[in-house]
Amino acid sequence: MVNKTINPYFEGIRTGLEEMVRSLETGQKLTCRTIRLPEAPPAIGGEQIAKLRQEKLHLSQHVFASVLNVSLKTVQAWEQGRNVPCGPALRLLWLLTASPEMLEPILAASETSRQEG
């Protein structure tokens, strides 16, 4: 007996093809959507990061690094202009700039687990 692992990507493709064949056989219309992908966020400077952290989020560098799941040295390098955030970190920084309140549930959950432990 051979154990076969089911690949979720294959299953998704197979399911989609089966749905397409059924719709063609029954005369149902297929639905097509166009999704516009967002542009990459523009670079964010060290002063902007420090201002976000201090004035909007009211966090220390240590807590900010922990929330972003990066090292303290990374946050320090960003704020001093030695490094620039990119990829997911850059996207997250722009989201926090636009909606700093999105951190409230994360910080509240962290505080609750600290009080319980």
N, C-alpha and C positions, 0 to 999 in steps of 0.2 A: 504494500500500500504506500502510495506516494503522498506526502503532505504538500499541498500547494498553497502558497501564500497568495491571497487575492490583492492585487495592486489596485488601490483606490482610483488612480488616474485611469487605468484601463476600464474599471467598472463605470466610471463617469462617462467615458467615451462610448462604451458599449450601450449604456442606458440611453444616451442621446441618440445614437444611431437607431436603436430599436424604436424610440418614439418617432423618429423621422419616418421610418419605414411604415409604422402603423398609420401615421397621418397621411402618407401618400396612398396607402391602401384604402383608407376610409374617406379620402377626399377632404380631410380637415386642413385648415390653413395653418401654416407654420408661422410662429411669431418671431420676428427679428427685432432686436433692440440695438441701438447705437449708444455706446457709453463713451463719454468724453473723459479722458484721463486728465487729472490736474497737472498743471505745469510744475516743474521742480521749483521749490521755494527759492527765493533769492538768498544770497549769502547774508549772514547776520554777524555783525561785528561784536567785538569784546565789550564795548560800552553798552550796546543794546542788551547783551546777555546779562551784564551786571545790573543794569537798570531793571530788567525783567525780574531778576532774582530778588533784588533788594526792595524795589518800590511797588511792584505788582504782587509778588508772591510772598514777600517778607520772610525769606529763608536764608539761612547761613549757607556758605559754600558747601559745607559737609552734608547738610540735609538735602540741598538741591542736587548734589551728586548722587546721593542715595536714591532720591526720587527718580532721577533719570537713568539710574543703574549704570553710572559711569564712575570713574575714580575721581577723587578730590583733585588730583593733579590734572586731570582732563579739564575740569571746570576752571581751574586756575589758569591753565594754558589758553583756554578760550577767552577768558576775560582779559588776559594780558596780551592777546593778539598773537601769541606764539603758534597756536593751532586754530583751525576753523572747523566748526561742526559740519558734518556732511551726512548724507543718507538719512536713515530714520531719526537720528538725533536732531538734524536740522529741521525735518518736518515737525517733530514734536515741539521744538522750540518755537516755531511759528504758530503752532496750534495753541501753545500756552500763552503766546503774545496776544492772540486774538481772544482766547477764552481762559483766562487764568483760573476761573472758578472750577475748571475741570479737575483740578488737583484736590479739591476739598474732600471728595469721597476717599481718595487714596490716603490722604493725611489722616482723615478720621479713622479709617480702618487700621492704620498703623498705630494711632494713639490707643484705640480700643484693645488691640492685641498686646500692647506694651502694658496696659493697666491690668489685663487678665493674667499676664505671665509673671 
